[in-house]
């Protein structure tokens, strides 16, 4: 990289370090003095695209293990790579889906298939991380996921509830990354059991609880005053948030028993299906980013013996969610995303399965200002991307664009390294009406 003489209006190295020390003990927005320089060097190429938000909420449905694109959203009619899967028509003239998705097919006039995703990460942990954060997994830095970025820039939708909820059994979820503890998501394993350990003990009156909390605050105040650091404050904030949730009338958002049995049945009894129903309830109560994971897509063996049940679970839950959101007038302001860490090989292997395939795969989006009925990108029979290649950072940038987030805004990690929401990812602006 070429060097140049320091101009009078440029910060010296000493000033740079002092500025960081003042403003970035935790994570902070880059000072205006440095903003232009950082964009020119560290993040040259980060998207400067802006728009009025078209989505207020995101329901992010993650197919963990590598969803097979050729059997779901990335079909290639008549190709020898399709295996046993047939194609079916949808409510959008130009879109076909795998035959296991008849319910979802009814809502493709609201949706877009991105048929040209391509990742550089072919292992589960690395692919999962890259898809969630837009950054590759390396070193000690842990990057925030989109829910944390949303909360960082726009705050919580409901101050009494978590900013992000992740319904998953995956303990390796990147979560809030290097952001403070208050930006970490609430992780739920079972959506049907409600929010566990969230009620005051029966033997403890509300007055007693308040007394103990106030006493604890007084005992801690001297320490917090002496060590006035973001990490100390974040620790205290976690307790305050927990108490706020405990006392909130909106705690009922986590109680699926309040839903009619008929509607619960429409979503299906699987953890994923009930997670989708809980996601809709949380949206209604002001939680703006919910992720629901569907595991079990890693099918190296006997794929056509195992796939029908897995796709049926997805079709039932996603179809019910889209219908429910549409019926309640929530789909237009809620971006529904279906994605995975990679696809699966176009060639059926010797064990009658499909292996990992990051070179070309598919995702789908509905609502949130998306102009439905589109296919974006092309592949050659699901093998190679031939038009409009999309990377995981591009997909994350598209989500951020829908939410109206500043894609080129630089924030510092505690190690003083600068980051943007989706690295150099570019939003697919043509998807929006």
N, C-alpha and C positions, 0 to 999 in steps of 0.2 A: 504494500500500500504506500503511495507517495506521501511524503511529509511536506509541510509548509511552515513558514515562519509564523509565530504566534502573533495574531492581531491584537490590538489594544483592547478590543471588546471581548476577547476570548478568555475564559477562566484559566488561571494557572493550575498546575497539578495540585499545589497546596490548597488553593481555593476550592478545587473540585472535591478533595478529600474532606475538607471542613464542611462543605455544603452537604455532602453525603452524611457525615456524622451528625449534623444537626437535624436532617430531615428524614433519614432512613434507618433509624434504629430498628424499626420493624419493617414495614413496607410503606413507601410514600410515593406521591406523584412527583415526577421530575420537575425541578424548578424551571421556570420559563427561560432562564439564561442558558440552560443546557439542552432544552428541548430540541431546538433545531439541529444542534450538533449531533445528538444521539440519533435522530432520524436519518441524518446524512451518512452516519457511519454504521452504528450498531444495527439499525433497522431500516436501512435503505431497502425499499421494496414492500414494506408493510402497507397494507391497504389504507388509503385515506378516504375510502367510500363512506358517505354519510347518508342517512335517510331518517325520516320520522319513523319511529318504531311501528311496525305492522303487527308485532306479536308482543303480548304482555307476559305470557307464560310459555313454558316448554315442558312437554312430557317426552322424555327421552327413553326409548325402549331399546335396550341393548341385548342383542342375541349373542350371548357369551359362548365362545368355542369355535366360532367361524360359521356363520349361516351360509348354506349353499345357495349361491346366487342363481344358478341355472334352474333350480327347482322352486324358486320363490319369485323374486322381483326382476331378475335379470335373464328372463327366458330368451331363447333363440329358436323361434318356431321352425321345426323341420330339421334342425341341426343334429348331427350325430353325437354331439356333446350333451344332449338333453337326458340321456339315460332313459328311465322309465316314465318320466314326467311328461304329461301332456299340457298344452296351453289352453287357456280359456279367455274369452272376451270379457271386457269390463265395461263400466259405465262411461269410460273415455274411449273414443273411437280408435285412438292410436296406441292404446296400451293393452297388452296381454300379460297375464300372470300365470304362475304355475297352477295346476288344477286343484291343488290343495287349499287355495285361498278364495273360495267362492263368495264368502261374506265380505271380505276386504275389497273384492272386485267391484262391489256395488258402490264404493265410495272413491273410486279412482278419479272421478271428475273433480274431486276436491284435492287430489294428490299429484305428486311428481315422483317419478322414478329417476334416480341418478344412476345411470347404467355404466359409469366409467370411472368408478373409484379405483385408485391404485395406491398401494402402500409399499414402503420399503421394509416393513417389519413382518416377518413370517413366523414368529414364535408368539405364543399366547400372551405372556406377560408383557412383552415389548409392544405387540400389536395393540393390546388393550390400552396400554398407557398412551401410545401415540394417537389412537383414535379419540381418547377422552380429553387429551390436553393439547394436541397439536405439536408436541415436542417429543423428541426421542428420549428414551430412558437411559440416562448416563450420569455418572458421578453421584454426588450427594443431594443435588437440587431436586426437589419435588414440586412440580408445576401445578397450578390450580386447574380445576375443571371448569366447565362453562357456568355451572351454577354459582360457583364462588366468584367468578368474574362479574356475573350479573349482580350479585349482592354487593360486591365491592363498589361498583359504579352507581348502582341505582337503589341500594338498600333493600330491606325486606318488604314484602308486600303486606305482611301482617306482623307487627312488632312483637306479638305474643307467641308466635310460632316460629319454628326453624326456617331459615332462608332457603335451604335445600334439604330434600329428603331423598335418600337412596334406599330402595327396597331390593335388597340383594343379600346373598350369602358370601359375597366376595370380599374378604378382608383386605385385599390388595387394591381396592379402589383408591385412586389418587386423592380424592376428596378436595380439600381446600388448599392442598399444596403448601407453599411457603407462606400463605396468608396466616393471620392470627387465628387463634383457636375459635373465635366467634364465627369464622367463615367456614368451619368444617361442617359437612352435612350431618344430619341425623341419619344413622344407619339402622334400618329395620330388617330383621330376618323373616318375620312372619306378619304379613299385613292383616291377617284375620284376628290377631290377639290384641289389637290396639296398641297404645303406647304404654309399655310396661314400666312399673315403678314410678309412675307419674302422679300418684295420689298421696295425700298426706296420711300418715298413720292414724288409724281410728283413735288410738289412745292419746293423740297429740292434738290439742285444740288449735285453731288458727291463731289465737292470741299467743299461745305457747310457742308456736312456730315462729311468729314474728319476733317475739322476744329473743329467741335463740339466734335468729338471723341478725338482729340488730346488735346483739352482744358479740357475735362473731365479727361483724363489720368493725366494731369499735376496737377489738383486739388486733385486727389486721391493719387498722388505719395507719398506725405508726410505721409499720413495715412498708406499706404502699407509698407513704409520703417520702420515706427515706430512699426507696428504690423505685423511683417513678419511671418505670420502663414499660414498653408496650406489652412485653411478655407477662409481667406481673399484673398489669391491668386486664389483659385478656383472660388470665386465670380467674380473676374476680368476676369478670363479665360472664363467664360460663355459668357460675353459680346463680348470678342474677337472671340469666336467660332461663335456667332450669326452673327457678321459682316462678318466673313469669308464666312459663308454660303450665306449670302445676296449677296456678290460680286462674288460668284463662278459661272463659266459657267456650272458647274455640277448640278446647281439647276434645270435644265430641267429634271433631273432624276425623279422628283416627278410629272411630267406632263404626265398623261396617254393619253392625247389627241394626243400625238405624235405617239401612237401605231395605226396600221391599225384597222379599225372598225371590220373587220372579226376576227382578233385575240382577240380583246376585247370581242367579242361575244363568242369565244371559252371558255374563262375563266368564262363566266356568268356575269350577271349584279348585283349579290349580292355583299355586302360589302366584304365578304370573298373572292369571286372570283376576284374582282378588287384588293383586297389586295395582292393576290398571284401574279397577274400581276405586281403590283408595286414592290413586293419583287424581281422579276426577273430583273426589270429595275435597282433597287438599287444595286443588285449584280454586274451588268455590270458597274456601276459607282463607285465601290470600297467599298460600305458599306458591311461589312463582316457578320453581324448578324442581321437578320430580323425575327421578330415574327409576325404572323398573327393569330388572334383569331377568332374562329367560336363559337358563343354562342348558347344557346337554346337546349343543350343536356340533360337537367335535366327533364326527362320524367317519372314522377310518375303516370301519367294518360294517357290512350288511346295512348299508344306508337305506335301502328301500324297504327293509323290515322295520326300521326305527323311525324313519322320517315322517310317515303319515301321522303318527300320534303327536309329534312335535309341531308339525305345521298346523294340525287341527287346533292345537292349543293356542297358537299364535292367531289363527284366523278367527277363532271364537272371541278371544279377548280383545284383539285390535278392532275387529268389526263392531263389537259392542261399544267399545270406547268411542270410536268415530261417530257411531249413531247417537250415543248419549250426549257427546259434546255438541253435535249438530242440533239435536233436539232442544238443548238448553241454551242455544245461542252462544256457546263458548268456543266453537271451533275456529271462528274467524280470528279470535285473539289468542288462540293457543296453538303453538307450533308443535306438532307431533312428529317425532323423528324415530325411524326404525333403522338401526345400523348394527354393524358387527366389526370385529377386528380385521377380518379378511374374509375372502370367499373360500370356495373349495374347488379342487382341480376339475377341469372339464373332462378329463379322462378318468373313467372308473378304474380303480386299482385292482390288484389281484385278489384282494379280500372283499370285493364287491362294495367298496367304500370310496369316498373322495378325500383327498389329503389337503393340507393347508395350501392356500393359493392367494397371496397378496397382490399378484400382478393385475388382476381385474376382478371387481366385485360390485355389488349394488347396495344402495340405501334408498329409502323412500321418505318423503315429507308430505304432511297434510296441514292445511289451515295456516294460521299465522301470517296471512297476507300472501301466501303462495298462490300463484295462478295455476289452478288445477288442470289435469288432463295432459300433462307434458311428460315426455321422456327427454332427459338431458344426457348426451353422450352416447357413444356407440362402441361395441366390441365386435371382434371377429369370432362369432360363435361362442362368446364368453371367454375367449382365450387371451386376446390382446385388445387393449384399448386403442381404437382407431380414430376417435374424435372426442375432443373436449375432456381430456384427462383431468380428474379431480383428486387431490390429495386429502388426507385427514385434516391438515391445517385449513385447506379450502372449505371443507365441510363445517369446521368450527367457526371460520370467519363468516360463513353464510348464516349460521345460527346467531352469531353476534350481530350481524347486519340486520336481521329481522328484529332483534331486540333494541336496535338503535344504540349499540355500544360503540365507543370510540376505538376502532381497531388499531389505530397507530399510537394510542396513548401509552407511554412508557411508565412502568412501575418497577421499583427496585425490590429485590429479594433481600433478606437479612444479610446475605453475603455480598451485598452491594452490586449485584449483577442486574442489568436491565432486561425487562421482558415486556412483550405485548401480548394481547389476548390470544392470537393465533399465529405467532411468529410472523412469517411472510405470506400467510394464507390469503387468498383472494376470494371474496364472496362471489357467489354466482348470482349476480343481480338480475339476470334475465328471467329468473324463476318467479320474480315478484310482479304482480299485476299493476 
